[in-house]
């Protein structure tokens, strides 16, 4: 089965790196003003979530 002992810390590290990159991008894309980080993460995370949702439906379809 999956090794959650390694997966959980790596998921946390990947999430932290993703948020740092999103924050940096949100501060620099519209230079004098800032874009809210939540909007940027929603634009990236929404399609990723839909992709994972569609993929899981295909795996469990009869």
Beta strands, then each sheet from edge to edge (+ up, - down):
end
